[in-house]
């Protein structure tokens, strides 16, 4: 079944508004309403992305992170602190920096 892209967009916008409402009125870090709104938003995004892909052959310029990747505890973007020297950040030697942080 093909979903109408306009209807999917309307649903995505409503999900964005609901997510904003949940986040702005959250009662703590573990507020279930934020998690629920996140799930609805992610689903609405997927439906819209599929709808414009099927109808127009277009794709959105971004993708949602796959929750399964985060569950394994390993992140490709994370830097292992054990691999860095104490005086090194991003390959720059902090001994070359003055107190302002300038490394001229």
C-alpha positions as CSV (number, residue, x, y, z in Angstrom):
1,X,0.0,0.0,0.0
2,X,1.4,3.4,-1.0
3,X,1.0,6.2,1.5
4,X,0.1,9.7,0.2
5,X,3.2,11.8,0.6
6,X,1.2,14.9,1.7
7,X,-0.6,12.9,4.4
8,X,2.7,11.5,5.5
9,X,4.2,15.0,5.7
10,X,1.2,16.2,7.8
11,X,1.7,13.3,10.1
12,X,5.5,14.0,10.4
13,X,4.8,17.7,11.2
14,X,2.3,16.7,13.8
15,X,4.8,14.2,15.3
16,X,7.5,16.9,15.4
17,X,5.1,19.3,17.3
18,X,4.1,16.5,19.7
19,X,7.7,15.7,20.3
20,X,8.5,19.3,21.0
21,X,5.6,19.5,23.4
22,X,6.7,16.4,25.3
23,X,10.3,17.5,25.5
24,X,9.4,21.1,26.6
25,X,7.1,19.8,29.4
26,X,9.2,16.7,30.4
27,X,9.4,15.9,34.1
28,X,12.8,14.5,34.4
29,X,15.3,12.6,32.3
30,X,13.2,9.4,32.2
31,X,9.8,10.9,31.2
32,X,7.9,8.2,29.3
33,X,6.0,10.8,27.3
34,X,9.3,11.9,25.6
35,X,10.2,8.3,24.7
36,X,6.7,7.7,23.3
37,X,6.8,10.9,21.3
38,X,10.3,9.9,20.0
39,X,8.9,6.6,18.8
40,X,6.0,8.2,17.0
41,X,8.3,10.8,15.4
42,X,10.7,8.1,14.2
43,X,7.8,6.1,12.7
44,X,6.3,9.2,11.0
45,X,9.8,10.0,9.6
46,X,10.1,6.5,8.2
47,X,6.7,6.6,6.6
48,X,7.3,10.0,5.0
49,X,10.7,9.0,3.7
50,X,9.2,5.9,2.2
51,X,6.3,7.8,0.7
52,X,8.4,10.4,-1.1
53,X,10.7,7.6,-2.2
54,X,7.9,5.6,-3.7
55,X,6.0,8.5,-5.2
56,X,8.8,10.8,-6.4
57,X,12.0,8.7,-6.3
58,X,13.5,11.2,-3.8
59,X,15.1,10.7,-0.5
60,X,15.6,12.9,2.6
61,X,19.0,14.3,3.2
62,X,19.4,12.5,6.5
63,X,18.7,9.1,8.1
64,X,17.7,8.0,11.5
65,X,20.4,6.2,13.6
66,X,19.7,2.5,13.9
67,X,19.0,1.7,17.5
68,X,20.5,-1.8,17.0
69,X,23.9,-0.2,16.4
70,X,23.9,1.5,19.8
71,X,22.9,-1.6,21.7
72,X,26.2,-3.4,21.2
73,X,28.1,-0.9,23.3
74,X,30.5,-0.1,20.5
75,X,30.5,3.2,18.6
76,X,32.7,3.8,15.6
77,X,32.8,7.6,16.3
78,X,33.9,7.1,19.9
79,X,37.6,7.6,20.8
80,X,39.1,5.2,23.3
81,X,40.7,7.4,26.0
82,X,43.4,4.8,26.4
83,X,44.6,5.5,22.8
84,X,45.3,9.1,23.6
85,X,48.3,10.6,25.4
86,X,47.4,12.8,28.3
87,X,48.8,15.9,26.6
88,X,47.3,15.2,23.2
89,X,43.9,16.2,21.7
90,X,43.1,15.6,18.1
91,X,46.8,15.1,17.3
92,X,47.8,18.5,18.7
93,X,50.3,18.7,21.5
94,X,48.9,20.8,24.3
95,X,52.4,21.9,25.3
96,X,52.4,24.1,22.2
97,X,49.3,25.9,23.4
98,X,49.4,29.1,25.4
99,X,47.0,29.7,28.3
100,X,44.4,31.2,25.9
101,X,44.3,28.0,24.0
102,X,46.0,29.4,20.9
103,X,48.4,27.0,19.3
104,X,50.3,29.5,17.1
